[in-house]
Amino acid sequence: MHLRDAVAADAQSVADIYNHYILGTTITFEELAVTHADMAGRIAGLQAAGLPWLVAEHDGVVVGYAYATKWRVRPAYRFSVESTVYLAPEFAGQGVGTALYSSLLQRLIDDGYHLVIGGIALPNPGSVALHEKLGFEKVGEFKQVGFKLDRWIDVGYWQKTLASLPA
């Protein structure tokens, strides 16, 4: 497995992974499949803002990705980010998520971020286990905040402190 920064050519592979979750699960609250162009724009936008977007490759094929977004737009939130990780389903439980997320967290530390937040649509025991394995602590839960696939979905929030003072 090889971890690296995402490039424009990864957009279709990333969209394919994400569309699996959009169309068949409640893990994301998006409901319409994203296109190659949509995903290319998302990758470019985050990277232009100085935020990391990483991919994991196995035998030259993108099998997962992780990225961070701004938590909120107000200036006082500038040291906090929200993190996201998705894997091709056949690579779940094989350490790819741990490797990607660990690399993302190190990048955030290196970039001077203080806090990372993970929002998890519940139930999702695999994602909860990954976050807690990496030192995240559950700090809250919104009940029935989303509606998808004919049911209400709760969202829990986990956070991890990365550094005590801004760089």
LOPA-303894 format. One record per residue (C-alpha): x, y, z. Coordinates in steps of 0.2 Angstrom, whole numbers, padded with zeros to 4 digits, always signed. Each point is the difference from the previous one (the first is absolute). Layout:
XYZ;...
***
This chain:
+0000+0000+0000;+0006+0017-0004;-0007+0017+0007;+0002+0016-0009;-0009+0017-0003;-0014-0001-0012;+0001+0006-0017;-0013+0005-0013;+0002-0017-0009;-0006-0008+0016;-0017+0008-0001;-0009-0014-0009;+0006-0013+0012;-0004+0010+0015;-0018+0004-0007;-0002-0019-0003;+0004-0004+0018;-0011+0014+0007;-0015-0004-0012;-0001-0017+0008;-0003+0008+0017;-0012+0013-0007;-0011-0012-0010;-0001-0014+0012;+0003+0005+0018;-0004+0013+0013;+0018+0004+0004;+0000+0016-0010;-0015+0011-0001;+0003+0004-0019;-0014-0008-0010;+0006+0002-0018;+0015-0007-0008;+0015+0011-0003;+0008+0002-0016;+0019+0000-0005;-0001+0019-0002;-0009+0002+0017;+0014-0010+0009;+0014+0009-0010;-0007+0016+0006;-0001-0005+0018;+0018-0007+0000;+0006+0016-0008;-0010+0011+0011;+0007-0007+0016;+0018-0001-0005;-0001+0018-0006;-0006+0004+0018;+0016-0008+0006;-0009-0015+0007;+0005-0018-0003;-0008-0013-0011;+0009-0017+0000;-0003-0016-0009;+0005-0018+0003;+0005-0010-0015;+0001-0019-0001;+0009-0007-0016;-0002+0017-0008;-0019+0001+0004;-0008+0013+0012;-0008-0010+0013;-0004+0014+0013;+0002+0018+0004;+0000+0012+0015;-0001+0019+0001;-0003+0014+0012;-0012+0015-0002;-0002+0016+0010;-0011-0003+0015;-0009+0017-0001;+0004+0016-0010;+0002+0012+0015;+0018+0005+0003;+0001-0007+0018;-0003-0017-0007;+0015+0000-0012;+0010-0013+0011;-0014-0013-0001;-0004-0011-0014;-0013-0014-0004;+0008-0016-0007;-0007-0013-0013;+0005-0017-0005;-0007-0012-0013;+0006-0017-0006;-0005-0011-0014;-0011-0013+0009;+0011-0015-0004;+0015+0009+0009;-0010+0003+0017;+0008-0008+0015;+0017-0002-0008;+0009+0014+0008;-0002+0012-0015;-0011+0012+0010;+0012+0000+0015;+0015+0004-0012;-0010+0014-0009;-0007+0008+0016;+0017-0001+0009;+0008+0009-0015;-0013+0013+0000;+0001+0003+0018;+0019+0002-0001;-0002+0012-0015;-0012+0011+0011;+0012+0000+0014;+0014+0005-0011;-0012+0014-0007;-0003+0007+0017;-0018-0005+0003;-0006-0002+0018;-0016-0011-0001;-0007-0012-0012;-0019-0005+0000;-0007-0016-0008;-0019+0000-0003;-0007-0018-0002;-0017-0005-0006;-0006-0013+0012;+0000-0015+0002;+0017-0002-0008;+0011-0011+0012;+0014-0001-0012;+0002+0019-0001;-0002+0002+0019;+0013-0014+0003;+0012+0009-0012;-0002+0017+0008;+0002-0007+0018;+0015-0010-0005;+0008+0016-0005;-0004+0009+0016;-0016+0009-0004;-0012+0002+0014;-0019+0001-0003;-0006+0017+0005;-0018+0001-0006;-0014-0007-0010;-0015+0008-0010;-0015-0011-0001;-0010-0002-0016;+0010+0014-0009;-0001-0008-0017;-0012-0009-0010;+0005-0012-0014;-0005-0017-0007;-0017+0002+0009;+0007+0002+0018;+0006+0012+0012;+0019+0000+0004;+0009+0006+0015;+0018+0008-0001;+0013-0002+0013;+0015+0011+0002;+0017-0005+0005;+0015+0012+0003;+0019-0002+0002;+0011+0014+0006;+0016+0001-0010;+0010+0014+0008;-0002+0011+0015;+0005+0017-0008;-0001+0007-0018;+0016-0002-0010;
***
